[in-house]
Amino acid sequence: MNEIPTMSAEQLGMSKYTRRQFLKFSGAATAATAASVLSINDVAEAAITRPLPMGTPILVVVTLYGGNDGLNTVIPYKDPAYYAARPDLTYKEETLLPLTDGLALNPAMTGIKSLWDEKKVAIVRGVGYPEPDRSHFSSMAIWQTGSPKTHLSTGWLGRWLDTQKIDPMTSISLGSVLPPLLVGAKNSGSALPLGGLVIPSGVFAKACDQLSQPSRADNKLMAAAALSMRNLFSISGNITPVLSQAAPMSDDLPTVGGGNAGGDSNLSQQLNVVGKLIAAGAPTKVWSVSLGGFDTHANEANAQAALLGTVSTSITKFLSQMKASGRSKDITVLVYSEFGRRVKGNGSEGTDHGTAGPVFLIGDRVNGGFFGDQPSLTKLIDGDLPVTTDFRDIYSTVLEDVLLTPAEKVLGKWSGRVKAIKKV
């Protein structure tokens, strides 16, 4: 993106830098901006001018980078083989959050446990793909393209975007880099860097306001630049108060030690922005957020618990925000990582790269409970958990039951499904 040099109000007022020159320069800069990078005001303007109709399904994808240890996320605490394989990584049974089938959630996941109790969490067990690859890069590429055996240059949601009308607002990833997940052949998602909307103030703002007024002498490019500047100030008045306010919360958040569990994090910030923009009416059907740090080769018990606490609290707060906005019935959250970890600890109070792990689907439209078979801890494949559910079963279900698109258009003739989403 080209950088526009900053100018003082005095410079703007100089006769040699005329309105015509300024708008012509602004229009050229606007045309040079990459279409796949949005700003808050771009999304806010779309929310005001063409809001997403209530009742439209929305998918929020949460990527956990680094390979989250599924065995210490959904813990088989009734299985002696679990304790035998990793005695220095286990949690005391009384600290766990029991579910059913001899399984429990990590002690840090109190928020997701409360949603499980409300039957709003589906946990798909043993998820992976054939002939697993333990490379972070390769495995994440496989998950994001949705193609375990054939190399593709498009993401599975990018191919879904190819079935939609071209619109940069349809799918947005929080952050400055667009993940391969949202790259299509002819239609890709947009990146929304965090940082907020910065509007001029004082004398500079007055000068900008004067420059933005319509004039019959403007050509089309100059008129578009002037209109863009007027919209910027108009949008600021509408959306800045919304973004600056605390997110609305319901009174159903779980508490730990007298307060809402967890604290601010990058994931929390991402979901906070997503929640506010959804509540404002952003015409976006797919959002992508992420959290890194799950490559826990050492000190896993403490490090992973902190990360899982962040995931749990951030998602719980986000869904509470959606409940307060009236959009909660539209939202489905998908949480995945590129692989699980080895069953046996590595001697450094950590684990190494593995294979299968759990995937979470969370929301009002989810059929709560377990899906897929629990991998055996004694019938391992080269020391790893066997894959009992192919991730394409989940993708196909999400495509058809959330995004209302035939899975065949994205994944070909894949027959597997998980009945984890209620039909619209």
Secondary structure as the mmCIF struct_conf table of DSSP 4:
data_model
#
loop_
_struct_conf.conf_type_id
_struct_conf.id
_struct_conf.beg_label_comp_id
_struct_conf.beg_label_asym_id
_struct_conf.beg_label_seq_id
_struct_conf.end_label_comp_id
_struct_conf.end_label_asym_id
_struct_conf.end_label_seq_id
HELX_LH_PP_P HELX_LH_PP_P1 ASN A 2 THR A 6
HELX_RH_AL_P HELX_RH_AL_P1 ALA A 9 GLY A 13
BEND BEND1 MET A 14 MET A 14
TURN_TY1_P TURN_TY1_P1 SER A 15 LYS A 16
BEND BEND2 TYR A 17 TYR A 17
HELX_RH_AL_P HELX_RH_AL_P2 ARG A 19 ALA A 32
BEND BEND3 THR A 33 THR A 33
TURN_TY1_P TURN_TY1_P2 ALA A 35 SER A 36
STRN STRN1 VAL A 37 VAL A 37
HELX_RH_AL_P HELX_RH_AL_P3 ILE A 40 THR A 49
BEND BEND4 ARG A 50 ARG A 50
HELX_LH_PP_P HELX_LH_PP_P2 PRO A 51 PRO A 53
TURN_TY1_P TURN_TY1_P3 MET A 54 GLY A 55
STRN STRN2 ILE A 58 LEU A 64
TURN_TY1_P TURN_TY1_P4 TYR A 65 GLY A 66
HELX_RH_3T_P HELX_RH_3T_P1 GLY A 70 ASN A 72
TURN_TY1_P TURN_TY1_P5 THR A 73 THR A 73
STRN STRN3 VAL A 74 ILE A 75
TURN_TY1_P TURN_TY1_P6 TYR A 77 LYS A 78
HELX_RH_AL_P HELX_RH_AL_P4 PRO A 80 ALA A 85
TURN_TY1_P TURN_TY1_P7 PRO A 87 LEU A 89
HELX_RH_3T_P HELX_RH_3T_P2 GLU A 93 THR A 95
BEND BEND5 LEU A 96 LEU A 96
STRN STRN4 LEU A 97 PRO A 98
BEND BEND6 THR A 100 THR A 100
TURN_TY1_P TURN_TY1_P8 ASP A 101 GLY A 102
STRN STRN5 ALA A 104 LEU A 105
TURN_TY1_P TURN_TY1_P9 PRO A 107 ALA A 108
HELX_RH_AL_P HELX_RH_AL_P5 THR A 110 ASP A 117
TURN_TY1_P TURN_TY1_P10 GLU A 118 LYS A 119
STRN STRN6 VAL A 121 GLY A 128
BEND BEND7 PRO A 130 GLU A 131
HELX_RH_AL_P HELX_RH_AL_P6 HIS A 136 THR A 145
TURN_TY1_P TURN_TY1_P11 GLY A 146 GLY A 146
BEND BEND8 PRO A 148 THR A 150
BEND BEND9 SER A 153 THR A 154
HELX_RH_AL_P HELX_RH_AL_P7 TRP A 156 LEU A 161
TURN_TY1_P TURN_TY1_P12 ASP A 162 THR A 163
BEND BEND10 GLN A 164 GLN A 164
TURN_TY1_P TURN_TY1_P13 PRO A 168 MET A 169
BEND BEND11 THR A 170 THR A 170
STRN STRN7 SER A 171 LEU A 174
BEND BEND12 GLY A 175 VAL A 177
HELX_RH_3T_P HELX_RH_3T_P3 PRO A 180 LEU A 182
BEND BEND13 ALA A 185 LYS A 186
STRN STRN8 SER A 190 LEU A 192
BEND BEND14 LEU A 194 GLY A 195
HELX_RH_AL_P HELX_RH_AL_P8 GLY A 202 SER A 212
BEND BEND15 GLN A 213 GLN A 213
TURN_TY1_P TURN_TY1_P14 ARG A 216 ALA A 217
HELX_RH_AL_P HELX_RH_AL_P9 LYS A 220 SER A 244
BEND BEND16 GLN A 245 GLN A 245
HELX_LH_PP_P HELX_LH_PP_P3 ALA A 246 PRO A 248
BEND BEND17 ASP A 251 ASP A 251
STRN STRN9 THR A 255 VAL A 256
TURN_TY1_P TURN_TY1_P15 GLY A 257 GLY A 258
STRN STRN10 GLY A 259 ASN A 260
BEND BEND18 ALA A 261 GLY A 262
HELX_RH_AL_P HELX_RH_AL_P10 ASN A 266 ALA A 280
TURN_TY1_P TURN_TY1_P16 GLY A 281 GLY A 281
BEND BEND19 LYS A 285 LYS A 285
STRN STRN11 VAL A 286 LEU A 291
BEND BEND20 HIS A 297 ASN A 299
HELX_RH_AL_P HELX_RH_AL_P11 GLU A 300 SER A 325
TURN_TY1_P TURN_TY1_P17 GLY A 326 GLY A 326
HELX_RH_3T_P HELX_RH_3T_P4 SER A 328 ASP A 330
STRN STRN12 ILE A 331 SER A 337
BEND BEND21 GLU A 338 GLU A 338
STRN STRN13 ARG A 341 ARG A 341
BEND BEND22 VAL A 343 LYS A 344
BEND BEND23 GLY A 347 GLY A 350
STRN STRN14 HIS A 353 HIS A 353
BEND BEND24 THR A 355 THR A 355
STRN STRN15 GLY A 357 ILE A 362
BEND BEND25 GLY A 363 GLY A 363
TURN_TY1_P TURN_TY1_P18 ASP A 364 ARG A 365
STRN STRN16 VAL A 366 VAL A 366
STRN STRN17 GLY A 369 PHE A 371
BEND BEND26 GLY A 372 GLY A 372
HELX_LH_PP_P HELX_LH_PP_P4 ASP A 373 SER A 376
BEND BEND27 LEU A 377 LYS A 379
STRN STRN18 ILE A 381 ILE A 381
TURN_TY1_P TURN_TY1_P19 ASP A 382 GLY A 383
STRN STRN19 ASP A 384 ASP A 384
HELX_LH_PP_P HELX_LH_PP_P5 LEU A 385 VAL A 387
STRN STRN20 THR A 389 ASP A 390
HELX_RH_AL_P HELX_RH_AL_P12 PHE A 391 ASP A 401
TURN_TY1_P TURN_TY1_P20 VAL A 402 VAL A 402
BEND BEND28 LEU A 403 LEU A 403
TURN_TY1_P TURN_TY1_P21 ALA A 407 ALA A 407
HELX_RH_AL_P HELX_RH_AL_P13 GLU A 408 LEU A 411
BEND BEND29 LYS A 413 LYS A 413
STRN STRN21 ILE A 421 ILE A 421
#
